[in-house]
Amino acid sequence: MFFDVDGTLVPGTSSSVFLAGFLGHRDELAKAEDAYASGALDNRQVSELDAAGWAGVHEDRVSGWLDGLPLVAGITETVAWCRQNGLVPVLATLAWSPVGSHLTDRFGFHGFSGPRLETADGRFTGRVARHFDEYDKRDFALAQARELKLAPRSCGAVGDSRSDLPLFASVGLSVAFNASPGAREAATVAVDDHDLRSVLPVLSRLVTATP
């Protein structure tokens, strides 16, 4: 079971915009992310703009910032429900790897995807070490399914935006959660709520699915 982060687990914004508030380029990044959502910019352009704002920041500072990341209610309970019902919860996201790592450790996800910031001597250089776009996100999820010996049709995804569309098209069940019009149109089901647990009745369809 694949979960997006930005706009899905992090409501109304993105983890990158949240972190950019500490780094001093929040407004610039928010405009760039809006341009990505509309198709005017690609993920590489947005990532490079954001990465430049990280130059010189020590890696150790990020964890403390992420403790205050705004999150939708019900993540702990949803992850527990998935595990109790034989579903493997995985973060399929374009969020920077420190975000995926933080949320994986905090809530017990099986793993995470995402781009990486370049570091040297414990500090971010302002460059991208690994780009990661919506198609990489899909490919990561399909690779995870293969590793778990699952067919894509027996997997599901919860997301909200443009970055989820290739994955939505590749799995058996897709849930547009507080989503954009494009994601709603592409998804199996749309759910609007302030609590992630509202998707559980939909996810229950996968519990008896045959791999």
C-alpha positions in Angstrom: 0.0 0.0 0.0 1.7 3.2 -1.2 1.2 6.6 0.5 2.2 10.0 -0.9 3.6 12.6 1.5 3.2 16.1 0.2 -0.5 17.2 0.1 -1.5 13.8 1.4 0.1 13.1 4.7 1.2 16.8 4.8 -2.0 18.6 4.3 -2.4 21.9 2.4 1.3 22.3 1.7 4.5 20.3 1.1 7.3 19.2 3.3 9.7 21.2 1.0 7.8 24.4 1.4 7.6 23.8 5.2 11.4 23.3 5.4 12.0 26.3 3.1 10.4 28.4 5.8 13.5 27.7 7.9 15.8 28.1 4.9 14.5 31.5 3.7 13.1 30.7 0.3 9.5 29.6 1.2 7.7 32.0 -1.1 9.9 31.3 -4.1 9.5 27.6 -3.7 5.7 27.7 -3.2 5.4 29.6 -6.6 7.6 27.0 -8.2 5.6 24.1 -6.8 2.4 25.8 -8.1 4.1 26.0 -11.5 4.9 22.2 -11.3 1.3 21.4 -10.5 0.1 23.3 -13.5 2.7 21.7 -15.8 4.7 24.9 -16.3 7.8 23.5 -14.6 9.1 20.0 -14.3 10.3 18.2 -11.2 14.0 18.7 -12.0 13.6 22.5 -12.2 11.8 22.7 -8.9 14.2 20.4 -7.1 17.3 22.4 -8.3 15.7 25.6 -7.2 14.9 24.2 -3.8 18.3 22.4 -3.3 20.1 25.7 -3.8 18.5 27.1 -0.7 20.0 24.2 1.4 23.6 25.2 0.7 25.7 25.3 3.9 23.0 23.9 6.2 24.2 21.1 8.5 22.4 17.8 8.1 21.7 17.5 11.8 19.4 20.5 11.8 16.7 18.9 9.7 15.4 16.3 12.1 14.5 19.0 14.7 12.6 21.0 12.0 10.7 17.9 10.9 9.4 17.3 14.4 7.0 20.3 13.7 5.9 19.1 10.2 2.1 19.5 9.9 0.6 16.1 9.4 -2.9 14.7 8.8 -4.5 12.9 11.7 -4.6 9.1 11.8 -1.2 8.1 10.3 -0.2 5.9 13.2 -3.5 4.1 13.2 -3.6 3.7 9.4 -0.1 2.2 9.3 -1.1 -0.2 12.1 -4.3 -1.2 10.3 -2.4 -2.0 7.2 0.0 -4.2 9.0 -2.7 -5.9 10.9 -4.5 -6.7 7.7 -1.6 -8.0 5.7 -0.9 -4.8 3.7 2.7 -3.4 3.6 2.6 0.4 4.1 5.3 2.2 1.9 5.9 5.9 1.3 6.0 6.6 -2.4 6.9 10.3 -2.5 8.9 13.0 -4.2 9.8 14.5 -0.8 13.5 14.8 0.0 15.0 11.7 1.5 15.4 13.2 5.0 11.6 13.6 5.0 10.9 10.0 3.9 13.5 8.7 6.4 12.0 10.7 9.3 8.4 9.6 8.6 9.4 6.0 8.1 11.1 5.9 11.4 8.4 7.9 13.2 5.4 5.8 11.9 6.8 2.5 10.9 6.5 2.5 7.2 8.2 -0.3 5.3 10.3 2.1 3.3 10.4 5.3 1.3 11.3 6.8 -2.1 12.5 10.3 -3.0 15.2 12.5 -4.4 18.5 13.1 -2.5 20.3 16.3 -1.6 24.1 16.3 -2.1 26.1 16.6 1.1 29.8 17.1 1.9 31.4 17.1 5.4 28.0 16.9 7.0 26.5 19.9 5.2 24.2 20.3 2.2 26.0 21.6 -0.9 23.0 23.2 -2.6 23.0 20.5 -5.4 20.8 17.5 -6.1 22.5 14.2 -5.7 19.7 12.2 -7.2 16.7 13.5 -9.1 13.4 11.7 -8.7 10.2 12.4 -10.6 6.7 11.0 -10.9 7.8 8.2 -13.2 10.6 7.2 -10.8 8.0 7.2 -8.1 5.9 4.7 -10.1 8.9 2.6 -10.9 10.0 2.5 -7.2 6.5 1.3 -6.2 6.5 -1.4 -8.9 9.9 -2.5 -7.8 8.7 -2.7 -4.2 5.7 -4.8 -5.4 8.1 -7.2 -7.2 10.3 -7.5 -4.1 7.2 -8.4 -2.1 6.1 -10.9 -4.8 2.9 -8.9 -5.4 1.2 -8.1 -8.7 0.6 -4.4 -9.3 -3.2 -5.0 -9.5 -3.1 -6.2 -5.9 -1.5 -3.0 -4.7 -3.0 0.4 -3.9 -2.0 4.0 -3.7 -3.2 7.1 -1.8 -2.2 10.4 -3.2 -3.5 13.8 -4.2 -1.8 15.4 -7.3 0.1 15.3 -10.5 3.0 13.3 -9.1 0.6 10.4 -8.3 -0.9 9.9 -11.8 1.6 7.4 -13.2 1.3 5.3 -10.0 -2.5 5.5 -10.0 -2.5 4.1 -13.5 -0.3 1.2 -12.5 -2.0 -0.2 -9.4 -5.3 -2.0 -8.8 -6.8 0.6 -6.4 -6.1 4.3 -6.2 -7.5 6.8 -3.7 -7.5 10.5 -4.4 -7.2 12.0 -0.9 -8.1 15.7 -0.6 -6.9 15.8 -4.2 -6.6 17.9 -7.2 -9.2 17.6 -10.0 -6.7 15.6 -12.2 -6.0 13.1 -9.4 -9.7 12.7 -8.7 -10.4 11.9 -12.3 -7.6 9.3 -12.5 -8.4 7.6 -9.2 -10.6 4.7 -8.4 -12.2 6.6 -5.5 -11.9 10.1 -4.0 -12.0 10.7 -0.3 -12.1 14.1 1.5 -11.4 14.2 5.2 -9.0 15.6 7.8 -8.2 12.1 9.1 -6.3 9.5 7.0 -8.3 6.7 8.6 -11.2 7.7 6.3 -9.5 5.8 3.5 -9.6 2.5 5.4 -13.0 1.3 4.2 -11.6 1.7 0.6 -8.3 -0.1 1.4 -10.2 -3.0 2.9 -10.9 -4.0 -0.8 -7.3 -5.0 -1.0 -7.2 -7.2 2.1 -8.7 -10.2 0.3 -7.1 -9.4 -3.1 -5.1 -12.2 -4.7 -1.5 -11.3 -5.5 
